[in-house]
Amino acid sequence: MRNFLKGKEMWGYVSGTYVIPKNTEEGDVVLIDTWGANNAKIITWINNSVEHFIGMQLAKYETANEV
C-alpha cells in the first residue's frame, strides 16, 4: 500500500505530512475539498485491500493517517 500511495503522490495523507487545511477563507475551500476527496480515496483503497472484518474495525477512523 505504501508504494501504491507513493506512486499516486498521496503517501503524505497516511504519514501525516498532508493535514487538512485549517483556514476557511474562500481560496482554501478548494484545498479542503481536495484534501477530503483524497483522504476518502485512500481510506477506500485501504478498505478494499483488507479482509472484511479488518475493514469493519477501520470504519471508526476518519482520516487516512488514523487508518
C-alpha positions, -999 to +999 in steps of 0.1 A: +000+000+000+029+024+008+044+020-027+010+024-043+002+056-024+037+070-030+031+063-067-001+083-065+017+111-046-007+105-016+016+089+010+016+122+029-020+117+039-010+085+057+023+097+071+007+129+085+026+153+062-006+164+045-031+176+071-065+191+065-062+229+059-075+249+089-083+282+071-118+285+059-112+315+037-127+314+002-095+302-015-089+274+010-123+258+004-110+241-027-080+229-008-102+215+020-125+198-006-094+183-024-080+171+009-113+154+018-116+137-016-081+124-015-085+112+021-117+093+012-099+077-018-071+064+004-094+050+030-114+033+003-083+018-012-071+005+022-106-009+029-107-027-004-073-043+002-080-059+036-103-086+048-139-075+055-136-080+093-105-057+094-123-031+073-151-031+098-125-023+126-112+006+105-146+022+099-144+042+131-115+063+118-120+094+097-086+101+083-061+080+063-035+088+090-057+072+117-064+042+095 
